[in-house]
């Protein structure tokens, strides 16, 4: 994935985050409220089964970026590293990719090739869409009971055998005009997130398939992705 692609996915170039996936993702919304609440509790319990063990986490990903502005989809692969309580790094393989860093005091997208220019990102306070998305991504992998994951979000639980959570900005949020949804697909048994799908307002999407989940990883293995 190019640096432009990663920046656009996070909404940092003024492009919207948001559409496309809700039709498929929100099947089953007509279910009674008590049924939806029960499904939500079950999904969060499943998610927490894995997340509560993630003092640190190392995962492989493959990503697909689609957009009406692109002639064809862009694909990439890389490593995702999480360190509690709130550091998340996505590092593309190879020099042509980029590294996204999200932390308590850091938010940056850095070309893997140091000879390429690095552009400054807007402060979190000036970009509600970026802030909302960054917080949702960190909370997706952080240990907890789901409170941080669902905070500042509308949550829907699609019906069906595949366990999914759909997170959306609150209706009054300024991020809503840019972000429509972040959909998390969970492993049916262990609760690990196996897919993250972000819907964008211009019809574009960014999705990551996650595999080879490793928790409590040795520091030297994490360092290869974090540094």
C-alpha positions in Angstrom: 0.0 0.0 0.0 1.3 3.4 -0.9 1.6 6.2 1.7 -1.2 8.0 -0.2 -3.5 5.0 0.2 -2.8 4.7 3.9 -3.4 8.5 4.4 -6.6 8.4 2.5 -7.8 5.4 4.5 -7.4 7.4 7.7 -9.1 10.4 6.2 -6.0 12.6 6.4 -6.2 14.2 3.0 -9.8 15.5 3.4 -11.3 12.4 1.7 -14.3 11.0 3.5 -14.4 7.7 5.4 -17.6 6.0 5.2 -20.1 4.2 2.9 -20.5 1.0 1.0 -20.5 -1.7 3.6 -23.6 -0.9 5.7 -26.1 -2.6 3.5 -24.3 -6.0 3.9 -23.1 -5.3 7.4 -26.3 -4.3 9.1 -28.5 -7.3 8.1 -30.8 -8.2 10.9 -31.4 -4.7 12.3 -35.2 -5.4 12.4 -34.6 -7.8 15.3 -36.3 -6.8 18.7 -34.1 -4.6 20.9 -33.7 -7.3 23.6 -32.5 -9.7 20.9 -29.9 -7.2 19.7 -28.8 -6.4 23.2 -28.3 -10.1 23.9 -26.3 -10.6 20.6 -24.2 -7.5 21.6 -23.4 -9.0 25.0 -22.5 -12.3 23.4 -20.2 -10.7 20.8 -18.4 -8.5 23.4 -17.9 -11.5 25.6 -16.4 -13.4 22.7 -14.2 -10.5 21.7 -13.0 -10.1 25.3 -12.1 -13.8 25.5 -9.1 -13.0 23.3 -8.6 -9.3 24.0 -8.2 -9.6 27.7 -5.0 -11.7 27.1 -3.4 -9.1 24.9 -0.8 -7.3 27.0 0.9 -7.3 23.6 0.0 -8.7 20.3 1.7 -9.4 16.9 -0.4 -10.2 13.8 0.1 -10.6 10.1 -2.2 -8.7 7.8 -3.1 -8.5 4.1 -5.0 -5.4 3.1 -7.1 -4.3 0.1 -7.8 -0.6 -0.7 -10.5 0.2 -3.2 -11.7 3.7 -4.2 -13.6 5.3 -7.1 -10.4 7.3 -7.6 -8.3 4.2 -8.3 -8.2 2.3 -11.5 -7.7 -0.9 -9.6 -7.5 -2.1 -6.0 -4.3 -1.7 -4.1 -3.0 -4.6 -2.0 -0.4 -4.9 0.7 0.8 -7.1 3.5 2.6 -6.4 6.7 2.7 -6.8 10.5 0.4 -5.3 13.2 1.8 -4.8 16.7 -0.2 -3.8 19.7 1.3 -3.0 23.2 -1.1 -2.2 26.1 -2.4 0.2 27.0 -2.6 2.1 23.7 0.2 1.7 21.2 -0.7 0.3 17.7 1.6 0.0 14.8 0.9 -1.2 11.3 4.1 -1.7 9.2 3.8 -2.6 5.5 6.3 -5.1 4.1 8.9 -3.6 1.9 10.3 -0.2 1.2 7.4 1.0 -1.0 5.0 0.8 1.9 4.5 2.9 5.0 4.2 2.5 8.8 1.2 3.8 10.7 1.8 4.6 14.4 -1.0 5.4 16.8 -0.2 6.1 20.4 -1.2 8.2 23.4 1.1 11.1 22.2 1.8 10.0 18.6 -0.1 9.7 15.4 2.0 9.4 12.3 2.2 7.8 8.9 5.9 7.3 7.9 7.2 6.1 4.5 9.3 2.9 5.0 11.8 4.5 2.5 13.5 7.3 4.5 14.3 9.1 1.2 10.6 9.8 0.6 9.1 13.0 2.1 7.1 12.7 5.3 4.0 15.0 5.6 2.8 16.3 8.9 -0.6 15.1 10.1 -3.2 17.4 11.6 -3.6 17.5 15.4 -6.1 15.0 16.8 -8.1 18.0 18.1 -8.6 19.3 14.6 -9.7 16.1 13.0 -12.7 14.4 14.6 -12.8 11.6 12.0 -9.2 10.8 12.4 -9.5 10.9 16.2 -12.6 8.7 16.2 -11.0 6.1 13.9 -7.7 6.0 15.7 -9.5 5.5 19.0 -11.6 2.7 17.6 -8.6 0.9 16.1 -6.7 1.0 19.4 -9.7 -0.1 21.4 -10.3 -3.0 19.0 -7.0 -4.7 20.2 -6.7 -3.4 23.8 -7.6 -5.6 26.8 -10.9 -4.8 28.4 -14.6 -5.7 28.7 -15.7 -3.8 25.6 -16.5 -0.5 27.3 -13.7 1.4 25.5 -14.5 -0.3 22.3 -18.1 0.8 22.3 -17.6 4.2 23.9 -18.5 7.2 21.6 -20.0 4.8 19.1 -23.3 3.4 17.9 -23.0 -0.4 17.7 -24.9 -2.9 15.6 -24.6 -6.7 15.7 -25.5 -8.3 12.3 -27.4 -11.5 12.6 -25.9 -14.7 11.2 -23.4 -17.3 12.2 -20.4 -15.1 11.5 -19.7 -13.0 14.6 -19.3 -9.3 13.7 -19.5 -5.9 15.4 -20.3 -2.7 13.4 -19.1 0.5 15.1 -20.4 3.9 13.8 -19.9 7.5 15.0 -22.7 9.0 17.1 -25.4 10.7 15.1 -24.3 14.1 16.4 -20.6 13.5 15.8 -18.8 15.6 13.2 -17.0 12.4 12.2 -20.2 10.9 10.9 -20.0 12.9 7.7 -16.6 11.2 7.0 -16.9 7.8 8.6 -19.8 5.4 8.2 -18.5 2.2 9.9 -15.8 0.1 11.2 -16.7 -3.6 11.0 -14.9 -6.2 13.1 -15.2 -9.9 12.2 -14.3 -12.3 15.1 -13.1 -15.8 15.2 -16.1 -17.9 16.1 -14.2 -19.9 18.8 -11.4 -17.8 20.2 -12.7 -14.3 19.6 -9.7 -12.9 17.8 -10.3 -10.2 15.3 -9.8 -11.8 11.9 -11.0 -8.9 9.7 -11.2 -5.1 9.9 -13.2 -3.3 7.3 -13.5 0.5 7.1 -16.2 2.1 4.9 -15.6 5.5 3.4 -18.0 8.2 2.4 -16.8 8.3 -1.2 -17.6 4.6 -1.7 -14.1 3.4 -1.0 -13.2 0.7 1.4 -10.1 -0.4 3.3 -10.0 -4.0 4.7 -7.5 -6.1 6.5 -7.5 -9.8 6.9 -5.6 -10.8 10.1 -3.8 -14.1 10.7 -1.1 -15.7 12.8 -2.2 -14.0 16.0 0.5 -14.1 18.7 0.0 -12.8 22.3 2.6 -12.1 24.9 5.3 -11.9 22.3 9.0 -11.6 23.1 10.2 -8.0 23.1 12.8 -8.6 20.3 10.1 -9.9 18.0 7.8 -6.9 18.7 10.7 -4.5 18.2 11.0 -5.4 14.5 7.5 -3.9 13.9 7.6 -1.2 16.6 10.9 0.4 15.9 
